[in-house]
Amino acid sequence: MGTRGRNSKSTGKKAKGGRVTPKGGPAAAQAARARAHGGSVTETSRRYTAPTPRSAKQSPAWWPYLMFGLLAGGMLLIFLNYLGVLPGGRSGWWLLPALGCITAGIVAATNYR
């Protein structure tokens, strides 16, 4: 009995294999697909884009005051509602602006840079 390769069939020939996509990565594959379907090939820009300066990424100096003010204001509203000193006594309607202030404070905290 003869030894046969792993990819051989009963005819004794090796199975064909190889690269399915053209060399050059995704851009070359996209260009080949566009040519095959009759489309135009546009080259991607290889121009250098400078990073955004740090000064453009920094929040204004008043941003932490706004953030902590909203959080403290919401907690103060909840506390004063619990004590019943707000107009209308203890009411669940005072919790809506309180939770809104706390949510706005959290959103401000996530946008702080």
C-alpha positions as CSV (number, residue, x, y, z in Angstrom):
1,M,0.0,0.0,0.0
2,G,1.2,3.4,-0.9
3,T,1.1,6.4,1.4
4,R,-1.0,9.3,0.4
5,G,-1.1,12.9,1.5
6,R,-3.7,14.2,3.8
7,N,-5.4,16.2,1.1
8,S,-5.3,13.6,-1.6
9,K,-8.3,12.1,-3.2
10,S,-8.8,8.7,-4.6
11,T,-7.2,9.8,-7.9
12,G,-3.9,10.4,-6.1
13,K,-3.7,14.1,-6.8
14,K,-3.3,16.7,-4.2
15,A,-6.2,18.9,-3.5
16,K,-5.9,22.5,-4.7
17,G,-5.8,25.2,-2.1
18,G,-4.4,28.6,-1.5
19,R,-5.3,32.2,-0.9
20,V,-8.9,33.2,-1.3
21,T,-8.5,36.9,-1.0
22,P,-6.0,39.0,-2.8
23,K,-2.8,40.1,-1.0
24,G,-2.8,43.6,0.5
25,G,-5.3,43.5,3.3
26,P,-8.9,44.8,3.5
27,A,-8.3,47.7,1.2
28,A,-7.1,45.6,-1.7
29,A,-9.9,43.1,-1.2
30,Q,-12.4,46.0,-1.3
31,A,-10.9,47.3,-4.4
32,A,-11.0,43.9,-6.1
33,R,-14.6,43.5,-5.2
34,A,-15.4,47.0,-6.6
35,R,-13.6,46.1,-9.8
36,A,-15.4,42.8,-10.1
37,H,-18.8,44.5,-9.7
38,G,-18.0,47.3,-12.1
39,G,-17.7,50.0,-9.4
40,S,-15.0,52.6,-9.1
41,V,-12.1,52.3,-6.7
42,T,-11.4,55.2,-4.4
43,E,-8.1,55.3,-2.6
44,T,-8.2,56.0,1.1
45,S,-6.3,59.1,2.3
46,R,-2.9,58.5,3.7
47,R,-2.5,62.1,4.9
48,Y,-1.4,62.7,8.5
49,T,-4.0,64.1,10.8
50,A,-2.6,65.8,13.9
51,P,-4.1,64.8,17.3
52,T,-6.5,67.1,19.0
53,P,-4.7,69.5,21.3
54,R,-5.1,69.0,25.1
55,S,-6.6,72.5,25.5
56,A,-9.6,71.5,23.3
57,K,-10.3,68.4,25.4
58,Q,-10.3,70.2,28.8
59,S,-13.5,71.1,30.5
60,P,-14.1,74.7,31.7
61,A,-13.0,75.6,35.3
62,W,-16.6,75.9,36.4
63,W,-17.6,72.4,35.3
64,P,-16.8,70.6,38.7
65,Y,-18.8,73.3,40.6
66,L,-21.8,72.6,38.3
67,M,-21.4,68.9,38.7
68,F,-21.1,68.9,42.5
69,G,-23.8,71.6,42.8
70,L,-26.3,69.5,40.9
71,L,-25.5,66.4,42.9
72,A,-25.8,68.3,46.2
73,G,-28.9,70.1,45.2
74,G,-30.7,66.9,44.3
75,M,-29.7,65.3,47.7
76,L,-30.8,68.5,49.5
77,L,-34.2,68.3,47.8
78,I,-34.6,64.7,48.9
79,F,-33.5,65.5,52.5
80,L,-35.8,68.5,52.7
81,N,-38.7,66.5,51.3
82,Y,-38.1,63.8,54.0
83,L,-38.2,66.5,56.7
84,G,-41.5,67.9,55.2
85,V,-40.3,71.5,55.1
86,L,-40.9,72.0,51.4
87,P,-44.2,73.6,50.3
88,G,-46.9,71.0,50.1
89,G,-45.4,68.9,52.9
90,R,-44.1,65.4,52.1
91,S,-44.9,64.9,48.4
92,G,-43.5,62.5,45.9
93,W,-43.5,65.2,43.3
94,W,-40.5,66.9,44.9
95,L,-38.5,63.7,44.1
96,L,-38.8,64.2,40.4
97,P,-36.7,67.4,40.3
98,A,-34.4,66.0,42.9
99,L,-33.7,62.9,40.8
100,G,-33.4,65.1,37.7
101,C,-30.7,67.1,39.4
102,I,-28.8,64.0,40.5
103,T,-29.0,62.6,37.0
104,A,-27.8,65.8,35.5
105,G,-24.9,65.8,37.9
106,I,-24.0,62.3,36.9
107,V,-24.1,63.2,33.2
108,A,-21.9,66.2,33.9
109,A,-19.5,63.9,35.8
110,T,-19.2,61.6,32.8
111,N,-18.5,64.5,30.5
112,Y,-15.8,66.0,32.7
113,R,-12.3,66.0,31.2
